[in-house]
């Protein structure tokens, strides 16, 4: 899936969710390279619901969202459409 982000430095997030709702191959396009690679590595193989629970609501500075929060929104969208 490709998710177009809103309100963050990353422009989009590419990722996969398998049939068991496990998250794989997360790639942020744009954003803080080290931070987004770290988030992608940490969530690899995790259950999408667990990722959402951990990342939802995280803010970046004065922004109302963050790259991790945007990933949680993208995963919610995928789970709601399954």
Order of alpha helices (4+ residues) and beta strands (2+ residues): beta-beta-beta-alpha-alpha-alpha
